[in-house]
Amino acid sequence: LRISFLARIFPEAHFIYLYRDPRQVLSSMIEAWTSGGFRTYPHLPGWTGPAWSLLLVPGWRELIGRPLHEIVAAQWKITTRLLLDDLQALPVERCTSARYDVLLADPAAEIARLCAAAALDWDEAETALRLSKYTLSPPNADKWRRHEPEIQAVLPSLAGEVARAERFAAR
């Protein structure tokens, strides 16, 4: 939620938009909330649900009392809308898109492409991506199915932002 600020203070910055299947993102967000390891606002005034995790989005008060899958869907939708609004306001040459599935499939080629787009040198040949220390479970295209009923229930409400994100990632 700081792209316009960062773009102003770093006028030469190049932004990379990483698109990941929203079902996978929602599943990972549910995992993050339920793990207890991503509590960003453990004592959020007025919040009555589980300790707030991940990004605190505008309109969070409207999510009080909602089930977790609806909370994470709202987080994703609001964040994606704001992110894309800011990225689309930048000159096209300041932003590059990448797809998470492509990055996983061929890290060396995708990182080389991204570095070239951002005019950066890359001196390592990645054959596989190392897991972040914050990874709860390794990447798997179908791991979202652990939460399939909840995710399927919220997907229709995300359709507009999903389509917008896919279009942006394809440019």
C-alpha positions in Angstrom: 0.0 0.0 0.0 3.0 2.3 -0.4 3.7 2.2 -4.1 2.9 5.8 -4.9 5.1 6.9 -1.9 8.0 4.7 -2.9 7.7 5.8 -6.5 8.0 9.4 -5.4 11.0 9.0 -3.2 12.7 6.5 -5.5 12.0 8.0 -9.0 14.2 5.4 -10.7 12.5 2.4 -8.9 11.2 -0.4 -11.1 8.3 -2.4 -9.6 7.6 -6.1 -10.2 4.1 -7.3 -9.8 4.0 -11.0 -8.9 0.7 -12.6 -9.8 -0.2 -15.8 -8.0 -3.5 -17.8 -8.5 -5.8 -16.1 -5.9 -7.0 -19.5 -4.7 -3.4 -20.3 -3.7 -3.0 -16.9 -2.1 -6.3 -17.2 -0.1 -5.2 -20.7 1.1 -1.8 -19.4 2.2 -3.5 -16.4 4.0 -5.8 -18.8 5.9 -2.8 -20.8 6.9 -1.0 -17.7 8.1 -4.0 -16.5 10.2 -4.5 -20.0 11.8 -0.8 -20.5 12.4 -0.6 -17.7 14.8 2.8 -16.7 13.5 1.7 -13.7 11.4 -0.1 -11.6 14.0 0.5 -8.1 13.0 -2.0 -6.4 15.3 -2.6 -8.8 18.3 -4.5 -6.1 20.3 -6.3 -4.2 17.5 -8.8 -1.9 19.3 -12.4 -2.9 18.6 -11.4 -6.2 16.8 -13.3 -9.2 18.2 -12.0 -12.0 16.0 -8.7 -13.9 16.1 -5.6 -11.7 16.5 -5.4 -9.7 13.3 -2.8 -11.2 10.9 -1.1 -9.9 7.8 -1.9 -6.5 6.2 -4.4 -4.2 8.0 -6.6 -3.0 5.1 -8.8 0.1 4.9 -12.3 -0.9 6.0 -11.1 -3.6 8.4 -13.8 -2.7 10.9 -16.4 -3.9 8.4 -14.9 -7.4 8.8 -15.7 -7.7 12.5 -17.6 -10.9 13.1 -17.0 -12.3 9.6 -15.7 -15.8 9.1 -12.0 -16.1 8.4 -12.3 -17.0 4.7 -14.3 -13.8 4.2 -11.7 -11.7 6.1 -8.8 -13.0 4.0 -10.9 -12.6 0.8 -11.5 -8.9 1.7 -7.8 -8.5 2.5 -6.8 -9.9 -0.9 -9.4 -7.9 -2.8 -8.7 -4.5 -1.1 -4.9 -5.0 -1.4 -5.1 -6.1 -5.0 -7.3 -3.1 -5.9 -5.0 -0.6 -4.3 -1.9 -2.2 -5.6 -3.1 -2.3 -9.2 -4.5 1.3 -9.0 -1.0 2.5 -8.0 0.9 0.3 -10.5 -1.4 1.4 -13.3 -0.7 5.0 -12.5 3.0 4.5 -13.1 4.6 4.8 -16.6 4.5 1.4 -18.2 8.3 1.1 -18.3 8.5 1.3 -14.5 6.6 -1.9 -13.9 7.1 -5.6 -15.0 4.8 -8.5 -14.3 5.7 -12.0 -13.3 3.7 -15.1 -12.6 4.4 -17.2 -9.6 3.8 -20.5 -11.5 6.4 -19.5 -14.1 8.9 -18.5 -11.4 8.5 -21.8 -9.7 8.8 -23.8 -13.0 12.0 -22.1 -14.3 13.5 -19.8 -11.7 16.7 -19.1 -13.6 14.9 -17.9 -16.8 12.3 -15.9 -14.9 14.8 -14.1 -12.7 17.0 -13.4 -15.7 14.0 -11.9 -17.5 13.0 -9.8 -14.5 16.5 -8.5 -13.9 16.8 -7.6 -17.6 13.5 -5.7 -17.4 14.7 -3.8 -14.3 18.2 -3.2 -15.8 19.8 -5.3 -13.0 22.7 -7.7 -13.2 22.1 -11.2 -11.9 25.1 -13.3 -11.0 23.5 -16.5 -9.7 22.0 -19.3 -11.7 19.0 -20.5 -9.6 17.7 -24.0 -10.5 15.3 -24.0 -7.6 13.9 -21.4 -5.3 14.8 -21.7 -1.6 11.8 -21.5 0.7 11.4 -18.4 2.8 11.8 -18.9 6.5 8.2 -17.7 6.7 6.9 -20.5 4.5 4.4 -22.7 6.3 4.1 -25.3 3.6 6.0 -25.8 0.3 4.5 -24.5 -2.9 2.0 -26.9 -4.5 -0.6 -25.8 -7.1 -3.3 -27.8 -5.4 -2.7 -27.1 -1.7 -5.5 -24.6 -1.8 -7.9 -27.5 -2.0 -7.4 -27.9 1.8 -9.7 -24.9 2.1 -11.6 -25.5 -1.1 -15.2 -25.0 0.2 -14.4 -21.7 1.9 -12.4 -20.4 -1.1 -15.1 -21.4 -3.6 -17.6 -19.6 -1.5 -15.8 -16.3 -1.8 -14.4 -16.5 -5.4 -17.5 -15.0 -7.0 -17.1 -11.8 -4.9 -13.5 -11.5 -6.1 -14.2 -12.1 -9.8 -13.7 -8.5 -10.9 -10.3 -8.1 -9.1 -9.2 -11.5 -10.2 -9.9 -10.6 -13.9 -8.1 -7.3 -13.5 -5.1 -8.9 -11.8 -4.9 -11.5 -14.6 -5.0 -8.8 -17.3 -2.3 -6.8 -15.5 -0.1 -9.9 -15.2 -0.5 -10.6 -18.9 0.6 -7.2 -20.1 
